[in-house]
Amino acid sequence: MTVQNSGGLIFPVTFPITISEVVWLPLDQLPLPKQTTKYTQLQQDSYATHMAGLPTRDTFDRLDEGFAALEAAVDSPFRAP
């Protein structure tokens, strides 16, 4: 995989410094879906439980772990040649 962790600061640092983090929007701030299905409520509940208000980096860390596990699996199409 071509995933690399990088630091969040750039030097030289100028004070006062602002450190912020990107987080997923609360459910009530998302646009309404253009169409709904029988799964819409479950999807919204899942988003509210597992993503809303949480740092986006947590989601991408979990994706990285999942793809690493897939890559390690025997006969995985994600395994490097």
C-alpha positions, 0 to 999 in steps of 0.5 A: 500500500502507498499510505504514509503518515505525515505530521501536522505541523510545518516549521517554522511555527508562528505563534499564536498557533491554531491547531484544528481537526476535520470532523464529520458533520452532525447528521442534521447539517447534512443535505437531505437525500434526493431519494429515500429507500427502506435503508435510509433510516438505518444509514442515517442512524449508522452515520449518527452513531459511527461518524457524526462529530468524529475526526475524519482521520479515525475513519481513514485509519479504520479503512487503512487497517481494513485494506491492510487486513485484506492485503494480508489475506491469502489469495487477496487481489489486494496483495502486491505482486 
